[in-house]
Amino acid sequence: MFLKVDIKSVCIEENALKICEIKTPLNIEICDLIGCRLCEEPPSFLSSLFGSSPYLSIRYISKGENYRWTAETVQVTGSKEECGALENRINDKIGQEKNRPKKLGVFINPIGGNQSSLSIYSSVISPLFKEANISCDVLVTERSKHMIDLANSFDTTSVDGLVVMGGDGTLLEVFNTLLTRVQKEANLDYDQPTCKLKPLEIPIGIIPTGTGNGVAKGLYGNIDVVTAALHIIRGRTRYNNVQALYTGGKLASFSSVIVAVGLFSEMMFHTERQRWMKKARYVFVPLHLLLFKKQRLFNAKLTIYHKNRNSLDGAEPTEWEDAVQLEGKRLWGVVSFSGDHTQAGDGEGNYVAMLRNGPQNSDFSLLVYSEAGRLPFLNHFFQLITLSKSAFEKDFLSAYTVHGYKVKIINDDEALDPNSEEAEISRILDVDGELVTFEDGEYEVWNHLQVLKFYTSI
Ligand SMILES: Nc1ncnc2c1ncn2[C@@H]1O[C@H](COP(=O)(O)OP(=O)(O)OP(=O)(O)O)[C@@H](O)[C@H]1O
């Protein structure tokens, strides 16, 4: 929306900028102002005769349906002195918004999703950050895993926050590196699942330009890049939980979306090999596997941990209960994802509910799949993507809310050539869309509360 008003219809109050004498008066909260600047009409014949007319361009956040935010403009006309005075008052007010970042480290994966991160940064994100008076240190990856080096050598004390442009995989590389570094610096025994981790204090924002953008959906309610940038500009933050994966007695990775073995890791393995298909591989590979390939079932011992029910309310529990042990059942997959599936309803916004309620709740969702018909599974798969409640009510699926769990694969196929593709697939996990190998057929996943701080206002 573009609005042109006279300076006399604008007034600033304690918490809001008001624009009256228009059809629908505007009440813009100070925290929703992006920035303002004094401009002059470009020189013309008339301006050379009568002098140029200055105006103040005020940019603000407008909140639409489905959590979609846009950047709008009010053009205020008046004398140069009046406009200059209003500009100073607005900028003073914005300056009092203490949460707002002034300098950001921007980490860009140029090949994620549609490979459009760089052009989105220069045409959309950088101009918005400039309007908000935010300066940026920009780092762009040149190869796979380069983000880990970039994050590792980045001085996080030189900025107020970080911005990741890419998908869940890029975000994972950044926070895996930084969160692990924090634990090392604090000298914590972070390879122990019950070790209380130190939070990563620097806030992270995500501009969703990957293929899988699950975290952004949970933080902003959609994967619109402008909405994401406006959340970052506003500067409000929230701590989120992470899952931590342990194998071979060590911490192997954190995760903010999904840890999966079986059908989902097999899908990710083949998806990675078809990168040339770009985004289409995320449709083609799952369909091909589900419709034409034999289901790879496996035996596993699964141990589920709940919070110790004897622990005092609110106190961090120090012991854990073995609640369920599933053994001897032929499984197709074991999948955990951050957030609580019982918050699922109908529609995209549920990602928000799932993650928003997460930090107070120490549990996360675990799905255990047994053999399923192809079509019922496909139906489930698409319901799962939209987080529909009915996705979790299937006879081939057991859904739990857990604090941690352990999987021990019981390999009954001794004849498997250890160098074969089959064997390779049986040793990998899908962690936020990245492939991670686990050792001796065994791994554990535990939830860690409020250790990552994200820019979000919802
Ligand atoms: N410049 C680069 N060249 C090649 N690979 C890169 C580059 N930068 C990052 N990567 C790799 O991209 C992957 C992360 O991609 P991300 O998940 O952010 O986007 P995506 O489109 O969702 O991912 P993917 O294409 O893997 O599904 C990581 O494996 C990372 O190592």
The ligand as a Tripos MOL2 file, in Angstrom:
@<TRIPOS>MOLECULE
LIG
   31    33     1     0     0
SMALL
NO_CHARGES

@<TRIPOS>ATOM
      1 N1         28.2530  -23.2510   -2.5920 N.pl3     1 LIG1
      2 C1         27.8370  -24.4940   -2.3730 C.ar      1 LIG1
      3 N2         28.0820  -25.4750   -3.2830 N.ar      1 LIG1
      4 C2         27.6490  -26.7450   -3.0680 C.ar      1 LIG1
      5 N3         26.9510  -27.1470   -1.9660 N.ar      1 LIG1
      6 C3         26.6770  -26.2080   -1.0320 C.ar      1 LIG1
      7 C4         27.1150  -24.8520   -1.1810 C.ar      1 LIG1
      8 N4         26.6950  -24.1560   -0.0870 N.ar      1 LIG1
      9 C5         26.0470  -25.0330    0.7050 C.ar      1 LIG1
     10 N5         26.0280  -26.2660    0.1480 N.ar      1 LIG1
     11 C6         25.3840  -27.4700    0.6710 C.3       1 LIG1
     12 O1         23.9470  -27.2950    0.5770 O.3       1 LIG1
     13 C7         23.3110  -28.1010    1.5660 C.3       1 LIG1
     14 C8         22.2840  -27.3190    2.3080 C.3       1 LIG1
     15 O2         21.2810  -26.8970    1.4580 O.3       1 LIG1
     16 P1         19.9220  -26.3550    2.1360 P.3       1 LIG1
     17 O3         19.3150  -27.4290    2.9490 O.co2     1 LIG1
     18 O4         20.1650  -25.0910    2.8040 O.co2     1 LIG1
     19 O5         19.0710  -26.0180    0.8870 O.3       1 LIG1
     20 P2         18.0610  -27.0030    0.2540 P.3       1 LIG1
     21 O6         17.6950  -26.5390   -1.1060 O.co2     1 LIG1
     22 O7         16.9150  -27.2140    1.2130 O.co2     1 LIG1
     23 O8         18.9970  -28.1730    0.3000 O.3       1 LIG1
     24 P3         19.1620  -29.3700   -0.5230 P.3       1 LIG1
     25 O9         19.4360  -28.8340   -1.8840 O.co2     1 LIG1
     26 O10        20.3290  -30.0030    0.1880 O.co2     1 LIG1
     27 O11        17.8930  -30.0750   -0.3550 O.co2     1 LIG1
     28 C9         24.4030  -28.5290    2.5270 C.3       1 LIG1
     29 O12        24.6900  -29.8890    2.2910 O.3       1 LIG1
     30 C10        25.5940  -27.6650    2.1440 C.3       1 LIG1
     31 O13        26.8400  -28.2670    2.4510 O.3       1 LIG1
@<TRIPOS>BOND
     1     1     2 1
     2     2     3 ar
     3     2     7 ar
     4     3     4 ar
     5     4     5 ar
     6     5     6 ar
     7     6     7 ar
     8     6    10 ar
     9     7     8 ar
    10     8     9 ar
    11     9    10 ar
    12    10    11 1
    13    11    12 1
    14    11    30 1
    15    12    13 1
    16    13    14 1
    17    13    28 1
    18    14    15 1
    19    15    16 1
    20    16    17 2
    21    16    18 1
    22    16    19 1
    23    19    20 1
    24    20    21 2
    25    20    22 1
    26    20    23 1
    27    23    24 1
    28    24    25 2
    29    24    26 1
    30    24    27 1
    31    28    29 1
    32    28    30 1
    33    30    31 1
@<TRIPOS>SUBSTRUCTURE
     1 LIG1         1 GROUP 0 **** ****
